[in-house]
Amino acid sequence: MTREPADALVVISNELFFGHRSQLAELTVRHRLPAMFHLREYAEAGGLMAYGADAADMYRRAATYVHKILQGAKPADLPVEQPTKFDLILNLKTAQALGITFPPTLLVLADEVIK
């Protein structure tokens, strides 16, 4: 992040990053690099914002698939589904530390605003 200057950062989670989400969020603030993540836990850990599929909703929907399979449905016959519920989480504390002001229209659209 520091060797190749960037205007912003988009982080797609994996197990390595997820386990270090607080440190990653802290680094982005220290280096004044606005970052967007795809899981709410990153914004809760201090990341600027997160936008992605609602994991709890996806787990609930997966449970319906498990139920259908346990009732005898063939997995190959079940349709592939895309996420239908997405969350936008904004972290105002981090925005202030970065000198960023979210537009009012974005604040209205947010599912959660962390103060």
C-alpha positions as CSV (number, residue, x, y, z in Angstrom):
1,M,0.0,0.0,0.0
2,T,2.8,2.4,0.7
3,R,5.2,1.5,-2.1
4,E,2.7,1.9,-4.9
5,P,0.5,5.0,-4.0
6,A,-3.2,4.4,-4.4
7,D,-6.3,6.6,-4.0
8,A,-8.3,3.8,-2.4
9,L,-8.3,0.1,-1.6
10,V,-10.9,-2.6,-2.1
11,V,-10.3,-5.7,0.0
12,I,-12.0,-9.0,-0.8
13,S,-11.8,-11.2,2.3
14,N,-10.1,-14.4,2.8
15,E,-9.1,-16.3,5.9
16,L,-5.7,-14.6,6.1
17,F,-7.2,-11.1,5.9
18,F,-10.2,-11.8,8.1
19,G,-8.1,-12.9,11.0
20,H,-6.2,-9.6,10.8
21,R,-9.1,-7.3,10.0
22,S,-8.4,-4.9,12.9
23,Q,-4.8,-4.5,11.9
24,L,-5.7,-4.1,8.3
25,A,-8.3,-1.4,9.1
26,E,-5.7,0.3,11.4
27,L,-3.1,0.3,8.6
28,T,-5.6,1.9,6.1
29,V,-6.3,4.7,8.6
30,R,-2.6,5.2,9.4
31,H,-1.7,5.5,5.8
32,R,-4.9,7.6,5.1
33,L,-6.1,5.1,2.5
34,P,-9.9,4.8,2.2
35,A,-10.8,1.1,2.0
36,M,-14.0,-0.8,1.2
37,F,-14.4,-4.3,2.4
38,H,-17.1,-6.9,1.6
39,L,-18.0,-8.1,5.1
40,R,-19.6,-6.1,7.9
41,E,-17.0,-7.3,10.4
42,Y,-14.3,-5.2,8.7
43,A,-16.3,-2.0,9.2
44,E,-17.0,-3.1,12.8
45,A,-13.3,-3.5,13.2
46,G,-12.6,0.0,12.0
47,G,-12.7,-0.2,8.2
48,L,-14.2,2.7,6.4
49,M,-17.1,0.8,4.8
50,A,-18.3,-2.6,3.8
51,Y,-20.7,-3.6,1.1
52,G,-21.5,-7.2,0.3
53,A,-24.0,-10.1,0.6
54,D,-25.6,-10.5,4.0
55,A,-23.9,-13.7,5.3
56,A,-26.7,-14.5,7.8
57,D,-29.2,-14.4,5.0
58,M,-27.1,-16.7,2.8
59,Y,-26.7,-19.2,5.7
60,R,-30.5,-19.2,6.2
61,R,-31.0,-19.8,2.5
62,A,-28.4,-22.6,2.6
63,A,-30.3,-24.3,5.4
64,T,-33.4,-24.5,3.1
65,Y,-31.2,-26.4,0.6
66,V,-30.0,-28.8,3.3
67,H,-33.6,-29.4,4.4
68,K,-34.6,-30.2,0.8
69,I,-31.7,-32.6,0.3
70,L,-32.5,-34.3,3.6
71,Q,-36.1,-34.7,2.4
72,G,-34.8,-36.5,-0.7
73,A,-34.2,-33.8,-3.3
74,K,-31.3,-34.4,-5.7
75,P,-28.7,-31.6,-5.3
76,A,-28.2,-31.5,-9.1
77,D,-31.9,-30.6,-9.5
78,L,-31.8,-27.6,-7.1
79,P,-31.3,-24.2,-8.8
80,V,-28.2,-22.2,-8.2
81,E,-29.1,-19.0,-6.3
82,Q,-27.4,-15.6,-6.2
83,P,-27.4,-13.5,-3.1
84,T,-30.5,-11.3,-2.8
85,K,-29.8,-9.2,0.3
86,F,-26.8,-6.9,0.5
87,D,-25.5,-4.8,3.4
88,L,-23.9,-1.3,3.3
89,I,-22.1,-0.4,6.5
90,L,-20.4,2.9,7.0
91,N,-18.0,3.8,9.8
92,L,-18.3,7.5,10.6
93,K,-15.4,7.4,13.1
94,T,-13.0,6.1,10.5
95,A,-14.4,8.6,7.9
96,Q,-13.6,11.4,10.3
97,A,-10.1,10.1,10.9
98,L,-9.6,10.1,7.1
99,G,-11.2,13.5,6.6
100,I,-14.0,12.0,4.5
101,T,-17.6,13.1,4.7
102,F,-20.2,10.6,3.4
103,P,-22.8,12.3,1.2
104,P,-26.3,12.4,2.9
105,T,-27.8,10.2,0.2
106,L,-25.2,7.5,1.0
107,L,-25.9,7.7,4.7
108,V,-29.7,7.3,4.0
109,L,-29.0,4.2,1.9
110,A,-26.7,2.5,4.5
111,D,-28.1,-0.5,6.4
112,E,-25.9,0.5,9.4
113,V,-23.9,3.6,10.3
114,I,-21.2,3.0,13.0
115,K,-20.6,6.1,15.1
